[in-house]
Amino acid sequence: MLKREYRLKKKYMFAYCYKVGKVAHAKSCLMYYTPSKNKNVKIGISVSKKVGGAVSRNRARRVIREAITPFLGFINKNHNIIIVARENILSFSFNDIQKDIEYMLKKAGIYSETNF
């Protein structure tokens, strides 16, 4: 579970990130990101009904949450990030999803090799 300080929760924050944010693509998911005024990085996870039923969607959310947790200390502060699962996310292994998330963070330029 992501700590409360890292969660992106409000509808207007999601809407702003979708509207103004930039996008990074990978095989298993997408990432929208914008700079923000928050002192910590805020992360939101979105899984549509195209992924499957409620059980499948919750599993996809849990996998994404655990895949991004090791990178929290390496993401540049003051960013809002939304990770959107693709339809085929459950066909990938956990390691593949984690590699995709790392790839998107590096592609976006908000991943740093040194811990903050």
GULO-366722 format. One line per 3 residues: number of its first residue (from 1); their letters; for each residue x, y, z of N, C-alpha, C, CB. Coordinates in steps of 0.1 Angstrom, whole numbers, plus 5000, padded with zeros to 4 digits. Atoms other than C-alpha are relative to their C-alpha. Glycine has a CB too. Layout:
N
NUM = a = X,Y,Z,X,Y,Z,X,Y,Z,X,Y,Z; ...;
! end
This chain:
116
1 = mlk = 5008,4988,5000,5000,5000,5000,5009,5012,5000,4990,5000,5012; 4993,4988,5000,5013,5034,4991,4996,5008,5013,4997,5009,4987; 5003,4992,4989,5016,5057,5021,4991,5012,4996,5013,5006,5006;
4 = rey = 5010,4989,5003,4990,5085,5023,5007,5012,4993,4993,5004,5013; 4993,4989,5006,5016,5111,5015,5004,4999,4986,5013,5003,5008; 4997,5002,5014,5023,5096,4981,4988,4998,4991,5009,4988,4999;
7 = rlk = 5012,5002,5007,4987,5092,4970,4994,5012,4993,4989,4993,5009; 5007,4990,5008,4970,5113,4943,4985,4996,5001,5005,5001,4985; 5014,5004,4997,4933,5113,4953,4989,5008,4994,4998,4999,5015;
10 = kky = 5011,4991,5004,4913,5143,4942,4998,5000,4985,5004,5014,5005; 5004,5001,5014,4894,5143,4910,5006,5011,4992,4985,5001,4999; 4994,4988,5007,4907,5178,4900,5015,4998,4997,4997,5013,5007;
13 = mfa = 4986,5002,5002,4943,5166,4904,5001,4990,4988,5006,4994,5013; 5000,5010,5012,4936,5136,4880,4997,5008,4987,4990,4989,5003; 5004,4993,5012,4918,5159,4855,5011,5009,4995,4988,5008,5003;
16 = ycy = 4989,4991,5004,4947,5184,4856,5011,4992,4994,5005,5008,5012; 4989,5008,5004,4973,5157,4851,4997,4994,4986,5003,4989,5009; 5004,5005,5014,4953,5142,4821,5001,5011,4990,4986,4994,5001;
19 = kvg = 5001,4989,5010,4948,5176,4805,5013,5006,4997,4990,5010,5006; 4988,4992,5002,4981,5193,4810,5013,4991,4999,5002,5010,5011; 4988,5008,4998,5005,5164,4816,5005,4994,4987,4997,4988,5009;
22 = kva = 4994,5007,5011,5029,5147,4793,4999,4985,5002,5015,5004,4999; 5003,5014,4999,5027,5110,4785,5013,4992,4996,4989,4996,4990; 4989,5009,5004,5053,5082,4785,4993,4986,4998,5011,4999,5012;
25 = hak = 5007,5013,5003,5043,5048,4770,5009,4988,5003,4996,5000,4985; 4993,5013,4999,5053,5012,4777,4991,4989,4996,5005,4998,5015; 5008,5011,5004,5040,4978,4768,4988,4997,5009,5008,4988,4998;
28 = scl = 5010,5004,4991,5020,4972,4799,4991,5012,5006,5006,4993,5012; 5008,4989,4994,5009,5007,4810,5005,5014,4994,5002,5001,5015; 4997,4986,5004,5010,5045,4803,5003,5008,5013,4988,5007,4992;
31 = myy = 4998,4991,4988,5022,5073,4826,4998,5014,4996,5015,4997,5005; 5002,4986,5002,5009,5108,4827,5008,5007,5012,4985,5004,5000; 4993,4993,4989,5031,5133,4847,5000,5015,4997,5014,4994,5000;
34 = tps = 5000,4986,5000,5031,5169,4856,5008,5005,5012,4986,5007,5000; 4994,4995,4988,5052,5191,4879,4989,5006,5009,5010,5012,4996; 5010,4995,4991,5034,5202,4910,5007,5008,5011,4992,4988,5006;
37 = knk = 4994,4992,4989,5038,5223,4941,5001,4992,5013,4990,5012,5003; 5000,5009,4988,5036,5193,4965,5015,4997,5004,4993,4987,4997; 4987,5003,4995,5067,5185,4986,5004,4986,4997,5002,5003,5014;
40 = nvk = 4997,5014,5004,5064,5148,4977,4994,4997,4987,4994,4990,5011; 5006,5005,5012,5057,5129,4946,4986,4994,5003,5009,4990,4993; 5014,5006,4998,5019,5120,4943,4998,4991,4988,4990,5012,5000;
43 = igi = 5002,5011,5010,5010,5088,4924,4985,4996,5001,5009,4989,5003; 5014,5005,5002,4975,5078,4911,5001,4988,4991,4991,5011,4995; 5001,5012,5009,4966,5045,4895,4986,4999,4995,5004,4987,5009;
46 = svs = 5012,5001,5007,4939,5041,4870,4999,4987,4992,4997,5012,4991; 5002,5013,5007,4926,5007,4857,4985,5000,4995,5003,4988,5009; 5014,5000,5006,4896,5007,4833,4993,4987,5000,5001,5006,4986;
49 = kkv = 5008,5012,5001,4869,4981,4829,5004,4991,4989,4985,5003,4999; 4995,5008,5011,4886,4969,4798,5010,4989,5004,5007,5009,4989; 4991,5009,4994,4911,4951,4820,4993,4987,5004,5008,5006,5012;
52 = gga = 5008,5011,4996,4884,4928,4833,4991,5003,5011,5009,4988,5005; 5009,4998,4989,4861,4923,4863,5007,5007,5012,4994,4987,5004; 4995,4993,4989,4866,4938,4897,5012,4993,5006,4989,5001,5011;
55 = vsr = 4988,5007,4994,4890,4911,4909,5012,5002,4991,4997,4985,5000; 4989,4997,5009,4912,4916,4878,5005,5014,5002,4996,4997,4986; 4996,4986,4998,4912,4954,4882,5008,5002,5013,4988,5009,4999;
58 = nra = 4994,4998,4987,4921,4952,4919,5014,4993,5000,4992,4994,5011; 4987,5007,5001,4949,4927,4911,5010,5009,4992,4999,4986,4993; 4991,4991,5008,4963,4951,4884,5004,5012,5009,4992,5005,4988;
61 = rrv = 4996,4989,4991,4962,4980,4910,5011,4996,5010,4988,5005,5007; 4991,5005,4990,4980,4959,4936,5014,4998,4994,4995,4987,5006; 4987,5003,5007,5007,4948,4911,5007,5013,4997,4998,4992,4987;
64 = ire = 4994,4987,5003,5013,4984,4899,5005,5007,5013,4990,5009,4993; 4996,4994,4987,5014,4997,4935,5013,4994,5005,4990,4998,5011; 4987,5007,4995,5041,4971,4945,5011,5002,4990,4997,4985,5002;
67 = ait = 4989,4999,5010,5060,4976,4912,5006,5014,5001,4995,4998,4986; 4995,4986,4999,5064,5014,4918,5006,5003,5013,4989,5010,4997; 4995,4998,4987,5072,5012,4955,5015,5001,5001,4995,4990,5010;
70 = pfl = 4985,4998,4998,5110,5006,4952,5005,5012,4993,5006,4988,4993; 4995,4988,5007,5113,5037,4929,4996,5013,5007,4995,5000,4986; 5004,4987,4994,5097,5062,4953,5011,5009,5005,4991,4997,5012;
73 = gfi = 4989,4992,4995,5130,5073,4968,5008,5006,4988,5009,4992,5008; 4991,4995,5011,5145,5079,4933,4992,5009,4990,5005,4988,4992; 5007,4991,5009,5117,5099,4917,5002,5014,5005,4984,4996,5000;
76 = nkn = 4998,4986,4997,5123,5137,4916,4987,5005,5007,5003,5008,4988; 5012,4994,4992,5100,5155,4941,4992,5009,4991,5005,5006,5013; 5008,4990,5006,5073,5179,4931,4994,4995,4986,5007,5012,4998;
79 = hni = 5006,5005,5012,5056,5157,4905,4987,4993,5003,5009,4991,4992; 5012,5009,5000,5021,5142,4900,5001,4990,4989,4987,5009,4999; 4999,5010,5009,5021,5109,4883,4987,4991,5000,5012,4991,5003;
82 = iiv = 5011,5009,5001,4992,5088,4870,5004,4988,4991,4987,5007,4994; 4997,5012,5007,4998,5052,4859,4987,4994,4995,5009,4990,5008; 5013,5006,5005,4971,5038,4836,5004,4987,4994,4994,5010,4988;
85 = are = 4998,5014,5004,4970,5001,4831,4994,4998,4986,4994,4990,5010; 5005,5004,5013,4966,4987,4795,4992,4988,5002,5011,4998,4990; 5009,5011,5000,4941,4960,4787,5008,4987,5003,4993,4998,4987;
88 = nil = 4993,5012,4999,4968,4933,4786,5010,4999,5012,5008,4997,4988; 4990,4999,4989,4986,4942,4819,5002,4987,5008,4996,5011,5009; 4999,5012,4992,4978,4909,4836,5007,4989,4993,4986,4996,5004;
91 = sfs = 4993,5011,5008,4995,4889,4808,5015,5002,5002,4996,5001,4985; 4985,4998,4997,5029,4904,4819,5003,4996,5014,5003,5015,4998; 4995,5004,4987,5050,4892,4848,5002,5013,5008,5012,4991,4999;
94 = fnd = 4998,4989,4991,5056,4914,4878,5013,5007,4996,5001,4995,5015; 4987,4994,5004,5093,4919,4867,4998,5008,4987,5010,4989,4998; 5002,4992,5013,5081,4931,4832,4994,5013,5003,4992,4992,4990;
97 = iqk = 5007,4988,4996,5058,4956,4848,5009,5010,5007,4987,4997,5009; 4990,4991,4993,5085,4969,4871,5010,5006,4990,5007,4991,5011; 4991,4994,5010,5109,4973,4842,4993,5010,4991,5005,4988,4991;
100 = die = 5008,4990,5008,5082,4991,4822,4999,5013,5008,4986,4995,4996; 5001,4988,4992,5077,5015,4851,5013,5008,5001,4995,4997,5014; 4987,4993,4999,5114,5022,4855,5003,5006,4986,5011,4989,5003;
103 = yml = 4997,4995,5013,5117,5027,4817,4992,5013,4998,4995,4990,4989; 5008,4987,5002,5088,5053,4817,5005,5011,5009,4986,4997,5004; 4995,4990,4991,5103,5071,4847,5013,5006,4994,5003,4995,5014;
106 = kka = 4987,4995,5006,5137,5074,4830,4997,5008,4987,5009,4988,4996; 5003,4993,5012,5121,5084,4797,4994,5013,5003,4989,4991,4992; 5005,4988,4996,5102,5111,4814,5010,5010,5006,4988,4998,5010;
109 = giy = 4989,4992,4994,5134,5124,4830,4997,5004,5015,5001,5013,4993; 5003,4997,4986,5120,5123,4866,5006,4989,5009,4985,5001,5002; 4994,5010,4993,5140,5093,4877,5015,5003,5002,4999,4986,4994;
112 = set = 4986,4997,4997,5174,5099,4894,5006,4987,5007,5001,5012,5010; 4992,5012,4995,5200,5072,4902,5003,5002,5015,5012,4997,4992; 4997,4998,4986,5207,5088,4936,4987,5002,5008,5009,5013,5001;
115 = nf = 5011,4999,4992,5183,5086,4964,4998,5014,5006,5001,4989,5012; 5003,4987,4994,5165,5118,4976,4997,4999,5014,4989,5006,4992;
! end
